[in-house]
């Protein structure tokens, strides 16, 4: 099956620093990737849709200047949390859409746990 | 707009019992897809099943079974003879439009605990 990786799996940073999370589709090309955020004991909430070669589409209430998304290639999307604060601590999960099949299946990465001190 | 409701926040049963997780969805699209995912403590989402709106046949996979009823907009998930390893958070999700072109919307999740 299609594999999506995320790096790092876990990161701890100080308040005010920026953190970059990578999402890679390992065996397929993805023009569309998605970034989700999951707070403890809550559901996954879509933050933004990452489109290769164009600007990301952000969901309502998500600050695009704080959560920078770059989808520079067909296999890589990055999410940068700028000037992170403790309230940004969360589990971030990406997914990549495989448009090569009969159905646009989304494959999920293993997630990145961000802790901001 | 799409919406998924999992009314059961937490369920706790003893091993070997059968357990059903409820999922009710809302959409105005006639073409849509329903999913179930398992999220163990590690956090990684595990895909369990995808069902399209034109296929109401129930499905069985080992101890897992799914009951899709368009008349009640429900897509319930039953685990037969539960095991401790089934303990996880289970999410029901919906994607509407042709080939699931619209975004994936998740329910609130049901935390299932199987006690030995």
Interface residues (C-beta under 8 A of the other chain):
Chain A: X34 X41 X42 X43 X44 X45 X46 X49 X91 X93 X95 X102 X103 X104 X105 X106 X108 X110 X111 X113
Chain B: X33 X37 X42 X43 X44 X45 X47 X50 X91 X95 X99 X100 X101 X103 X104 X105 X106 X107 X108 X109 X111
